[in-house]
């Protein structure tokens, strides 16, 4: 179980009870998995605290109709990763399939070269980003026009919500890996983490991103934009072990441990 959890390329790596149970099947019970995770610092200290905030729903009807892109700034880790300071993250809004290219700089020509790599696999009809100058420059805009990709930006505070949600998922996986391996080097496992994400069951589309294609995209649309089930509440009883929530900012929430040490109620 520990080997599966710490394998960066495995779909269940650094995941929760559900992810490990899907991966291990009948070999291990959910109770055994839960007991195992409670003893793993990479899980307990980085357990995500889910707080929903209102965002505009992005509605698309086909795979590669719209992508979102964003830069993740990891400058603080550049000395551990051969001078690489940024991650260009790109995601297909419907399938949730993602690509990542590490960058040392974020000039227009650097963004262009990164997208050349991504476009060698697939290409969108529309690309959405924030208003960063790394995207809104003549070099990159010319490249998009040459590839018949329509570009637009967002002006609201939530910006490109789908890719930002992916960024949080990615950073959570990365910092669990850092805690597990006692390192801040990620270049050697970055694409394994992306592979893990693309092969992991996604709750919103009820399948793995890699499984979405033109034949099942209509079914995925129905799954995505159907009714949501009501949120559940958590009840604490006397004698339960709990942990305090740390007050991290949104940009650092996925990076730092979200919980402090355990206390008895």
Secondary structure, DSSP 4 states (H G I P E B T S, - for coil): -HHHHH-TTSTTTT--HHHHHHHHGGGS-HHHHHHHHTT-HHHHTT---------------STTSEEEEEEEE-GGGGGGTTT--EEEEEEETTT--EEEEEES---HHHHHHHHHHHHTT---SEEEE-S-TTTSSHHHHHHHHHTT-EEEE--STT-SHHHHHHHHHHHHHHHHHHHHHT----TTTHHHHHHHHHTSEETTTTEEGGG--TTTHHHHHHHHTSPPPPPP-----TT-EEEEEP---GGGTTTS-SEEEEEE-
